[in-house]
Amino acid sequence: MRKYTLQQLADLTGLTHGYVRDLECLSIDKTPLLETVGKFADALEIDIRQLFDDIV
């Protein structure tokens, strides 16, 4: 959407590059906290609900 690199997204969210990479690859066993999802929404400058649009 914004064509950020994983490192840019990590920098914008305050998360580590490894964590962002693992989320993208779905290689994390735990569900991220809503606060973490909110960080991604803020970094992408979108409403958090847009991250859940395809989940139904």
Secondary structure, 3 states (H helix, E strand, C coil): CCCCCHHHHHHHHCCCHHHHHHHHCCCCCCCCCHHHHHHHHHHHCCCHHHHHCCCC
